[in-house]
Amino acid sequence: MLLSKFRDSIENLTFPLNELPNSLLLQEDQSLTIYYAPFDYINLSAKIVICGITPGLQQAQIALQNAQQQLSINAPLDVVYKSSKETASFAGSMRKNLIRMLNYIGLHEHLGIHNCKELFSSRKDLVHYTSVLRYPVFVNGKNYSGRTPKMLNSPLLRNVIEQYLGDELCQLSPDTLYLPLGDSVADVLYFMADNGYIERNQILAGMPHPSGANAERIAFFLGEKSENSLSIKTNPDIILEKKRLLINTLSSL
């Protein structure tokens, strides 16, 4: 496991971090850099996988700081992996938006819980949080957005997807559902389905990315903002059609 390799580097980190240090560098190619942070844990009993693009600097820092704290008390490595992953996954403002949208589409009813906020507390056993790019990716030192370069067009990123995401998908149940956060993540999951890792009907695509930058799309998706009040950059027809297909897919399961 990579945590053993990078243990000394993690124990010697000083927080807060403005950037990830070269001591955690995994791979690089031109403007792309990939660093290690402890996002290795896989919840094999998960019923739903919530899948983002890649951990950003904020998430990486939370995971690394948690790992450092756990290592300082000599916690077993499996505890470090699990704790770091659960603490950092979709941390910050994204978590609130994510919970609201998951409740809106009725995922809590499908999973037999009262509220999807339980997925981050008392019912972590039901969910696996992951990213199609498991470890933090940066472009020219900035958080990678999934746009430039496109993941499947980059040999480096495509190799990372097939190596790490492919490994995760093979370990999870064929009944597990996958909820991609954003179109670029959905494209990757459909690519993995077309290559035999999962089935296309396991993918619940269509929800806006829960980033704060997506506030208008999220508000419209949730029915909190009227079509007439939308800015020109938001296409209501696309959001409504994706929402309809997503809710229909979930209700048919």
HELIX and SHEET records of a PDB file:
HELIX    1   1 LEU A    2  GLU A   11  1                                  10    
HELIX    2   2 ASN A   22  LEU A   24  5                                   3    
HELIX    3   3 LEU A   57  SER A   72  1                                  16    
HELIX    4   4 LEU A   77  ALA A   88  1                                  12    
HELIX    5   5 SER A   93  ILE A  105  1                                  13    
HELIX    6   6 LEU A  107  LEU A  111  1                                   5    
HELIX    7   7 CYS A  116  PHE A  120  5                                   5    
HELIX    8   8 LYS A  124  LEU A  126  5                                   3    
HELIX    9   9 MET A  151  ASN A  153  5                                   3    
HELIX   10  10 PRO A  155  VAL A  160  1                                   6    
HELIX   11  11 ILE A  161  LEU A  165  3                                   5    
HELIX   12  12 GLY A  166  GLN A  171  1                                   6    
HELIX   13  13 ASP A  183  ASP A  194  1                                  12    
HELIX   14  14 ARG A  200  GLN A  202  5                                   3    
HELIX   15  15 GLY A  212  ASN A  214  5                                   3    
HELIX   16  16 ALA A  215  PHE A  221  1                                   7    
HELIX   17  17 GLU A  227  SER A  229  5                                   3    
HELIX   18  18 PRO A  236  SER A  251  1                                  16    
SHEET    1   A 4 LEU A  25  ASP A  29  0                                        
SHEET    2   A 4 LEU A  32  TYR A  35 -1                                        
SHEET    3   A 4 VAL A 137  VAL A 139 -1                                        
SHEET    4   A 4 LYS A 142  ASN A 143 -1                                        
SHEET    1   B 3 VAL A 127  SER A 131  0                                        
SHEET    2   B 3 ILE A  48  GLY A  52  1                                        
SHEET    3   B 3 LEU A 177  PRO A 180  1                                        
END                                                                             
